[in-house]
Structure formats: structure tokens, C-alpha cells
Amino acid sequence: MREVAVVGANMLKFGRYPDKDVVRLASEALLGALKDAGIGIKDVEILVSGNLYQSNAMVGQRIMKEIGATGIPVVNVANACATGSTAFREAYYAVASGAYDIAVAVGSEQMGKMGLLGGGGGSDRAYNTEGVMGTGGMPGVFGQAGAEHMRKYGTTQAQIAKIAVKNHEHGVLNPYAQYQKETPLEDVLNARVVSWPNTLFMCCPTGDGAAAAVLMSAEKARQFTSKPVWVAASVLTSDPYAPRNPTMFDINTVTQIAAKEAYAKAGIGPEDLSMIELHDCFATAELLHYENLFLCGEGEAGKLIDERATYNGGKIPVNVSGGLLSKGHPLGATGVANIVEIVWHLRGEAGDRQVKGAKTGLAHVIGLGSACTINVLKK
Amino acid sequence: MAQETATEKKTNPILPFIKIPENYPEEDAYLWGVKCNACGTKFLGERIACGKCGATGNFEEVRYGTEGELYVFAVVHQAMPDVKTPFIAGIIDLDDGVSVRANVYGLDPEKPDHSWFGKRVKMFSEVTGQDRDGNDVVAVKYKVQN
């Protein structure tokens, strides 16, 4: 495998864009990334598009028609919330394998206000199991996942709420975040319950957005930039058998095996990371991933947030972008945006929220059902 | 002459792994599934291969019992518009070695507590609606035992 660098990175501020369609959002993000890389669409040899809600509608080819249809291979990817990061991985392997020198990954989604409340049921309402036989909806599933940690280790709702306090505090400094508003602990705990133990401010907002990255072989990268960001590992796993899965989705094992593989491939340990952008679709998820990414021992995630170790400036800054809780979670865009955030920090271009001296970053995404991607980037 | 076919009203399970006996409700609905004879893993419903060891064609049917414990739960307050909230969304570990998603009753959804973990529960069935053809649809639920 060849060395691969990220040379261009861009994202749109996540939010609501009712006057634009998803292809326009994706095209704007991609044009920005191409400009950042100093190339044009005619230089691109393969495009990988990540989009979930229009996964049968050839979003990638429509992007090409919007900004310049050159006849290159286009691949459309869907992998639940890991859609964008899976697209990035496909683009990475396209270059790492030696098949192409310049690849782009574009993630996009337009969700409007529909949110993550879907789940269960066929077309006849009488056979919809949601609320009749438990829940398959994301708020409930991630509520249960957090409750399992509470059961095993005595973790409290207030500890989990501190994660929302942190990420919203971080989000204030990120102009690309959908919400830039602090939520003190009492506000988080007193907010209406969406799915216990997660209250409203412990759930990510949904919306529209797009992000794009340009990847190049080492030789090409050196032609176009003096600040390449190297892909040290790009890992994708699926959930192995676990006794309760899929009655209860297992987001832990799938992340743990991805983390082990990513650390081994990158030749580093969690202690070598300058920053992490991880999949905090709900505050409970971030709590679990502290342990799944081996930032602390089993059962110690509550203590880690109590000690503020994951704040910007702490031992291991997590979600200095504000995370999905602040930034928003347009499904297909999320995984690419996490990578864009890390690229900006490694280049020293992250403005007020810059992690000082950032050298190595890890981007993690979970797609429920389940897929896990981990991309490790280094200067 | 137009032929009138009087369609007989049926009782259907909401999910395929719920079995409705001929004499329902005198005999209650029950959960069933298969056990892989190669590795011993149990599943809800039928399968063509084992999701754990990959063995094919080596299953025996299992009728699961009604008792188990509440492993974990969420209390769902916000859902699609036609879903009644709040409800306690449980993961039930059956004593017979499989887990099932279900609504849990007998606890106050406004007062969730760590003490709920591990509560003993017992299954009951209920007609939860009628489908477009007028058939009764049956689901199973769990009640906390005192």
C-alpha cells in the first residue's frame, strides 16, 4: 500500500438549507475542497459519494453533472451514519492501492427536521413495533446503551450530562456548528427527556450539510501542498456476533476491534493522540467510546469526564468541534466532516478552537446496525 | 353471479417469532425460535444458517418460556407522532437464553432508577391493533413481578 495524504478539505456549516438540494450542497463542499487542494474537477480520477437518504439516486453522478462530468468512475456509498467515513475509506484505498493518484470523497445529507426517530414497522401500521414491542429508534437504542454502563458501573445521569456540557462549550467556538450555545449542567438535566437517560441537550440535532476531502498519492501531494496530512490508518469493521445483538445493538465491540486495528496500523497508542473526533450522536455514546477507544480503563469513563480530561486543553481533547451534539449530524456528511476538522487542526487552521500543537488525530464514526470507521491522521 | 367470499378474521403476530396457538387466547401466545446444534446458540425465529458459527441446516426448534429479567431499558418520551409515549423500552434477557425487545409495565416511567436493572419480569400477550384486512394483531409485553 502507498502513502496517502489529504490535500484538500472543506465543509459547509451544518444546519437547514431548505432552498438548496442535496446535490448543490455536496457540490459546494466539493468545489471548496478542490480549491483548497489547488486542483479542478478535471484533475480528479475517482469520486466516492456518501449519502444515505438518497442512496438509490446516484448522488455522486449528479454532483459530476453539476460541476463537470468527465466520465471518471463514481461510487455511491451507504453505511448508515458511517456513510461519509466509509466513502473516505474507499477513496483512500483507491489511492493507496496504486490504482489512482487523486481521489475525492464527498459526504452529503439533507434531513430537514425528520430526525432520527424512524425505526420498525412495515406499511401496515398495525405491524409497526415501535412503542409496542420496545424500540428500534435511535434515541431509545442509545438510551439503552448508556443504561447498560449505568447498570455495570453505577455511572450516573449527571456524569453523562457533563459530556453534553463539554461539547456545547466547545461548539461555541466552532463557526461550522449548527448550534453555538452553552448548556450548563442544570439546563442539561432539566431539559425535557427525549429518551432516558438522554435529555434534549444530550441528543444531536439533525439537519443538512456536506463535506469533502481530496486525497492524493505522496508524489502528487508534494506537488500541491507544503502541509500534507497523512492517513496513518483507515479502518472499517462490522459488528461480530454478540449474544444480545441485534435485539440490542452492540456499538462497543465493533468500535473496540476497529480501535485495536487502527492503533496497530498507525503504530501508535491512544496516549499518542493529540485529539479525537468521535461519534457523539447522543451523550451516552461518547461515554461508551472513551472506553471503546481505550482512553481509559473499563468502567472509568465517568471518572474521565469528571476530571475534565476530554476538554480542549485536557489530557485527551475529545470533540473540540462541539461534536455532533453541537455541530449537527447530517448522516452522510458527518464522517467526512470529522476528518475535515482534524485536517484543519493538524494544519493549524482551526481558529479559536485550535488544539495546541496537534500532531495526530483520530476520527471515529458508528453506523448503527453496525459499521465502525476509524481514520487516524498525522502531520 | 358475483361470488362472495367471506374472509375469515385471523389473529396474526406482530413479529414472526411470536406464535399464536389455534385456541388463542385460551392458550397464550409464546416466543419461539431455533437452537444451533453445532454451537448451541439460540435465536428468535427461524434461520437458514447460524449467525454465530455459520453452520447450516442443523437447527432444532425451541419454544421459549415467559420469564426473565429486565437487562436494561430506556424511557422513550419522544417518538413518531402516532407512538404513545412515554413507554419503557426494555431489553429482556429470558431465562431460556435469548433476549427480546419489549415494552415493560409495572414501573413508573417518570421515575426511572438504577434499581430497575435486573427486575424479574413475566410475559403477557395483547391484541395491539387491527390490520387493514381486519385481522387482530398480537404483541407480547412484560410486567414486573413483585
Interface residues (C-beta under 8 A of the other chain):
Chain A: L117 G118 D124 R125 A126 Y127 T129 E130 G131 V132 M133 G134 T135 G136 G137 P139 G140 V141 F142 G143 Q144 A147 E148 M150 R151 G154 R192 V193 V194 S195 W196 P197 Y241 P243 R244 T247 M248
Chain B: I14 L15 T41 L44 G51 K52 Y71 V72 F73 A74 V75 V76 H77 Q78 A79 M80 D82 V83 K84 T85 P86 F87 A89 G90 I91 D93 V98 S99 V100 R101 A102 N103 P112 H114 F117 G118 T128 G129 Q130 D131 R132 V137 A139 V140 K141
